[in-house]
Amino acid sequence: MDSSTPERRRSFLSARWCNLILANYSVPEELLLPLVPPGCQLDQRDGKYWVSLVGFQFLGTRVLGIGWPGFRNFPEWNLRFYIHQNGQRGVCFVREFVPSWLVATTARVLYNEPYRSARMTMDVKDSADSLTATYTVRWGGKVHSLHAVGAKPAMRPEQDSTERWFKEHFWGFGTSQRRKLIRYQVYHPEWDIYPVREFAVDVDWSVMYGTEWSAMTGIKPDSVVLAVGSEVSVYPKS
């Protein structure tokens, strides 16, 4: 079974992840080491360690096949980094924001995922020759934002490209409250991208993620990806 083929059993979560902005930054190894789940190692690209600020639309959400009114369409904003375990490349999250207190609390309690609820907005404009996406989070008395404009038509990046390395990960890892490894698998077809022709970020890293991240404020990302997205299915793994 490849990473784009769903399992036959019912997924824990299904949704459409659409219009994903990934702003990618190289960071010192020591910033990430305390966050690595047990049994995992940091992944590298071009000899560097990476985090991505990610904003996207979470649409048509269903949990165990059930869509809950009022909790199906919302933005998500997360900061993630890249790890691997036994040859499986994946991501781990520093912090994730959604507008729903119920969604954030459920994810923290059941899976120890670092979710927080906050006031958020998503604004996507789709025109004949471009796609514009803007995501904001109000946190710590400030409004933090990601904004990108991509050119149409969308394209499929090369297999060994930087864009593909950041957007194509099919494993998620975390740490339980008992300090055990949590794994889950994400299935989706490979995503096309819109070539980015405009980008802006306004984030106070120390407010969003703690004082240890303060040196990141004002730094421009090394690269930006604007991915089309698709239907996704998420399966917890033992």
Secondary structure as UniProt FT lines:
FT   TURN            3..4
FT   STRAND          13..27
FT   HELIX           29..32
FT   HELIX           33..35
FT   TURN            38..39
FT   STRAND          41..42
FT   TURN            46..47
FT   STRAND          48..63
FT   TURN            64..65
FT   TURN            69..70
FT   STRAND          74..85
FT   TURN            86..87
FT   STRAND          88..98
FT   HELIX           101..111
FT   STRAND          115..117
FT   STRAND          119..126
FT   STRAND          130..139
FT   TURN            140..141
FT   STRAND          142..151
FT   TURN            159..160
FT   HELIX           162..167
FT   STRAND          171..175
FT   TURN            177..178
FT   STRAND          181..187
FT   STRAND          196..202
FT   HELIX           205..209
FT   HELIX           211..216
FT   TURN            217..218
FT   STRAND          223..237
//
